[in-house]
């Protein structure tokens, strides 16, 4: 959903070759489980779309980060999330977020 040129550019830069079309919360759980390495989102999401999945991912050692490399925050003045990169702990050890 909302696959766009920015997402394609990011995937090309890191050499990813498989894209799955599933809801955001499910993608975050897949990253936490180690089934996926990274989930870049360069489109609109709301806090409620990813907060629970982010909690699961953080418990697994990964996290959801803004494109500037800051951990995603919740309870903001606006419920719209900035673009983000969700990454597994394994992927974070070997790659930069931006």
C-alpha positions in Angstrom: 0.0 0.0 0.0 1.3 3.5 -0.9 4.4 2.0 -2.6 6.1 5.1 -4.1 9.4 6.1 -5.8 11.1 7.0 -2.5 10.4 3.5 -1.2 11.7 2.0 -4.4 14.9 4.1 -4.3 15.5 3.0 -0.7 15.0 -0.6 -1.5 17.3 -0.3 -4.6 20.0 1.4 -2.6 20.2 -1.4 0.0 19.7 -4.1 -2.6 16.4 -5.5 -1.3 14.6 -7.5 -4.0 11.4 -8.7 -2.3 8.4 -6.6 -1.4 5.4 -7.8 0.6 2.0 -6.1 0.5 0.7 -6.5 4.1 -0.5 -4.0 6.7 2.0 -2.0 8.6 1.5 -3.7 12.0 2.0 -7.1 10.4 5.2 -5.9 8.7 6.6 -4.7 12.0 5.9 -8.1 13.6 7.6 -9.8 10.6 10.7 -7.7 11.2 10.6 -8.5 15.0 10.3 -12.2 14.2 13.3 -12.0 11.8 11.2 -12.8 8.7 12.1 -9.4 7.2 15.1 -7.2 7.8 13.6 -3.8 7.2 10.4 -1.9 6.5 10.8 1.6 5.1 7.7 3.7 5.0 7.8 6.9 3.0 4.1 7.5 3.1 1.5 8.5 5.7 0.7 6.4 8.8 -0.9 7.3 12.0 0.3 6.5 15.5 -2.3 3.8 16.0 -1.1 2.1 12.8 2.3 1.2 14.2 2.5 1.8 17.9 1.8 -1.8 19.0 4.0 -3.3 16.3 6.8 -0.9 17.3 6.5 -2.1 20.9 6.9 -5.7 19.8 9.8 -4.8 17.5 11.6 -2.9 20.3 11.2 -5.9 22.7 12.9 -8.0 20.0 15.8 -5.6 19.9 14.9 -3.6 16.8 12.9 -0.4 16.4 11.1 2.2 14.4 13.2 5.2 13.5 12.6 8.5 11.7 14.5 9.0 8.5 16.9 11.2 10.6 17.7 8.2 12.8 15.7 9.2 15.8 13.6 6.6 17.6 9.9 7.0 16.8 7.9 9.0 19.5 4.3 8.7 20.3 1.8 11.1 21.9 2.8 13.9 19.6 0.7 17.0 18.9 -0.2 15.4 15.6 -1.1 11.7 15.3 0.5 11.5 11.9 3.9 9.8 11.9 6.9 11.1 10.0 8.4 8.8 7.4 10.2 5.9 9.1 12.5 2.9 8.8 11.6 -0.1 10.9 14.6 -2.4 11.3 15.6 -5.6 13.0 18.5 -5.7 15.5 20.5 -7.8 13.0 20.0 -5.2 10.3 20.8 -2.3 12.6 24.2 -3.8 13.5 25.4 -3.7 9.9 23.6 -0.7 8.3 22.8 3.0 8.7 19.2 4.1 8.9 19.3 7.0 6.4 
